[in-house]
């Protein structure tokens, strides 16, 4: 990426509001190194550093993808979970976009039993096996299928524990972050000035409370992994 391209991306991020961090009383001490200045009590993120972090994260993910490593995208914040789900589905990348299933990394095989059940129900519905049940039983099966699909549908293509986690807002995804640390899985994270960047291997410091910013960065990061 050339200097001109970097400047173009910095402007794009600025126009989206990626530079707007948290108020002074909410800043994490270790995030201060990424703050350019303070304006009216609000931290202004140094987007030069953000773009450098983004380039590093993208290069890492592209390399991991070429090595066959499996990534899991975790974005449950309502401002961007639907767009993330659509993006990941289009690229066939596993995702969690509603609620983190406790134990997904630390108790992987047990959690994936729900995914197995989801696939069995979908197969039964598609093949016509449900026809043998009376109407109220079919309704019950449909409700169970919908619930499983809501929480585990994004994991249908996950055949083994992921090698990398991509997430947005380490505070919102504290449970995922904790399990990643316990299982020694590296994390690429978009995070704001209220979070500790030392808790992840590849932080990308930016405003994580604005939908347009999150969608832009998630697309950049996920497409780098998908090599698109």
Secondary structure, DSSP 8 states (H G I E B T S, - for coil): --HHHHHHHHHHHHHHTTTEEEEGGG--GGGGGGEEEEETTEEEE-HHHHHHHHHHHHHHHHHHHHTT--EEEE---TTTHHHHHHHHHHHT--EE-S---TTTTTTHHHHHHHHHHHHHHHHHHHHTGGGGS-HHHHHHHHHHHHHHHHHHGGGTT--S--SEEEEE-TTTTHHHHHHHHHTT-EEEEEE-TTS-GGGSSEEEES--S-HHHHHHHHHHHHHHHHT-
